[in-house]
Amino acid sequence: VMSTDGVGTKVLVAIRAGRHDTVGEDLVNHCVNDLLVHGARPLAFLDYIATAAMDVGTVAALVEGVARGCRAHDMTLVGGETAQLPDLYHPGHYDLAGTIVGVVAEDAALHGDRVAPGDVLVGYASSGLHTNGYTLARRIVFDELGLEVHSRVPELGTTVGEALLAVHRSYRAALAPVLDRVHALAHITGGGIPGNLSRSLPDGLAAHVRFGTWPVPPVFRFLAEAGRVPADEMDRVFNMGIGMIAVAGAEGVPAVRAAA
């Protein structure tokens, strides 16, 4: 199983805060979760950093975060590419992407074909925005509210930078012991729960999600109120506090919950 992804405009928050190691870890965890939905174990990772001009400290911090994420998953960072593109990027700006390779036995792979009527959805808490919705979040926080990364927001109990740079959570440790009890997994990224859960279900089967049955983290309530964002747009853009959803038979739910 292979996957390629990036961290999007979250890097603009990292640049604004002058902290670059967390987005590297974000990148690895996001890609690990993308493999996990197929039941795959990560083996190797490559990173790609493109920037206007090489800043050794910035690149070192980015690779440090990537390496930390790889170590946490017993995965090899086999290499990557750093490109200097001054005609393409503004000074001080960069983009970050990565490619991951994993493995799963075909008879253990998750394709969603085991999902059946009566199965149960188990939600896994997110650590925040993860790596999606930052175009909207940045517009609300920096453009409309005029806040800065060091601004402390009472509703959040943290600074803007701390809230927006919270590392994208990996769900491998919680799910690896019980993948044989899981019928399907949905990584909740861009498109939110409506846009991602449906892709994990077989044709002719729908899911019933009861919004309001889990605590929505303060950062989402803050963005919705401050930006006057309609509920349906919030649900479509953000994960709303659920970073992964497991689909399991009712008899397997206790084991799935215990493993988490």
N, C-alpha and C positions, 0 to 999 in steps of 0.2 A: 504494500500500500504506500502511495506517495502523495504528497500534498505540498503546495506552495502558497504562501500567504505573506501579508505584511501587517503593520500596526497602524496604517493610515495616518490621519492627522493628529493622532496622539503624540507623534514626534514633535509637533509644534508646541505642545504643552511642555514636553521635556526640554526643548530648546529654550523656551521662555523661563523655565525654572532653573536651567543650568545643571540639570541632573539627567544623565543619559544611560545609567546602568539598568534602570527598571524596565525600559522599553525593550531591551534585549531579552530579559526574562519573560516579558509579555509575549514576545514573538515565539519563543520556544513553547511556552505553555499553551498558547493558542493552537499551534501546529500539533502538539501532542494530543489535545482534545479532538482535533479533526481526524486524527488516526484512530482515536479511542472509539469513535462512533462506529467504526468497522470492526472493533474488537482487536485492533492491532497493537503490538508492542513496539515502541520506538527503538530504532537501531542507530541511526546516523542523521546528522544535521549539517547543512551548509548555510552560511549567511551571505547576504549581499548588502553592502553599504555603498550608497552613491551620495556624493557631496560636492559642493562647489570647490572647496580646497581642503586638503588633508590637514586636520587638526589632531595631532597624536593623542592628546588627552581625551578628546571626544570619542575617537575610534576605540581607544583602549577601554573606555567605560562601556561602550556598546558591546564590545566583544566579551568583557567581563560579565555582563548580564546574560549574554547568550551562553557562555560557558557555565555559569551558575545554574541556569535552567537545564542544561544538558547533564551536568553532574547529578542533579536531583532526580533525573530519570535514568541514570546509568546508561547514558547515550553518548556516542562519540561525536565530537565536533570535528568533522573530517577536513574542513577547509571553508573556503568562501572566496569572495571577490570584493575589492574596494575600488570604486571608480571615482576619479576626479573629473567632474563635468561642470566647469565654471560657466559655460554658456547655457546650462539647463537649470541650475539651482542658484538661488540667491545666496550671497555670502553668509556663512554661519548655518545654512540649512542643509538637511540631509534626508535621505529616505532609507528605510530599513526593511528588508524582506528576507525570507528564508525558505528552504526546501527541506522536507523531512522524509525519511524512508523508514518504514516499519514492516512487520511481518505478522501474519496470522495464518493458521491452518485453515484451509477452505471450509472444512466441516465445522469450524468454530467461528467463522466470520459472521458478522451481523449484517443482514441485508433487509431486515424488517419483515421478512416473510413468515417469521414465527409469531408476529403480533396477531392476537385474536380478540374477538368481542369479550368484554369482561376484564381485560387486562387493566392494570393500575398504573397511573403516572406518578412517578416519584421525582420531586424537584430538588435540585442541589443549589444551595445558596451561592450567589455570585459575590465577588469581593468589591463590586462597584460597577463602573461602566465597562470594564474589561477593555476591549479594543474597538468598540463600535459606538457611533453616535457623537463623535467628537466635533464634527462640523457644527451641529446644532448646539452642543454643550458650550463650545468656545464662543459662539455668537451670543448666547445668553449671558455667560459669565463675564467675558471680556468686553464685548461690544455694547450690550444693552445695559448691564449693571456697572460697567466700568471698574470691575475688580481686578486685582493682580494675583499672581500665584502665591504671594506671601500674605494676602488678605485672609484674616480669620473670620469664618462664618459661624455664628452661634448655632444656627440650625444644624450644621454639620459636625460641630465639635472639633473641627480641624481647619487647616488652611485650605484654600482653593487648590493649591498644588498637591497637597497630600491626598485630597479627595479624588482629584482627576488622575493622579499617577498611581493609584492603588493597583498593584500587580494583578494581571489577569490570572485567575485561579486555574490550576491544573486539577483535574478530577481523576487522574490515573490511580492514585493511591486508594481513593475511596471505592473505585469501581473494579480494579483489576482482580480482587479476590472473588468477585461475584459475577463476572462476565458470563459464566455458564447459566446464571439464573435470569439474565437480562434478555429480553426479546428484541429490543431496539434502543438506540440512544440518539438524542438530538442535542447538538451543541448550539446553544442559543446565542447567535451572533447577529449580524445585520439582518433586519427583517423581524427580529424579536421572536417571541413564541409562535405567533401565527405563521411567520414565514419559514420557520425551521422545523417545527414539530411535524408539520404535514408531510415533509419530505422523508420522514422516517417510517411512515405508515404505508401499508399496502393499499392498492386501489380498492375502493369500495368501503373503506373503513375510516371513520372520523374519530377525533378525540374531543372529549369534553373537559375543558380547563375552567376551573372555578376561580376566577380572579378574586382576590381578597382573602384567600385561604392561606396566604403566607405574608410575612412582614415585608413591606416594600422599604428598602433602605432610604435613609434621609436624603441622600444625594438626588434620588429620582423625584421625591416630593418637592425638594427645593427647586430643581430645574423646571418642573411642571408649573409650579406657582409663579416663580420669578419670570419665566418666559411665556406664561399663559399658553402653554402647549396643550392641545386637546388630548383626551385620554387615548383615543385611537391612534394618534400620532406617536405618543409616548410608547405605546405597546408595540408599534411597528419599528421604531428607531432603536429602542433600548431593550436590555434584557429584563428590566424591572425587578431585579433581585434573584432571578433564576438563571444560572449559567449553564446548566445541563439538565436534561430530563431523561430519566430511565423509564422504559416501558417493561413491566414485568407481570407475570401471572400473580394473582392474589396470594398464592401459596409461597411465592418467592419474596414477597415484599419484606417480611421480617428480617431475612438474611441481608437483603439489599440495604435496608435502613441500618442494621447493626454494623455492616462493613463501613458505612460512612461516618 
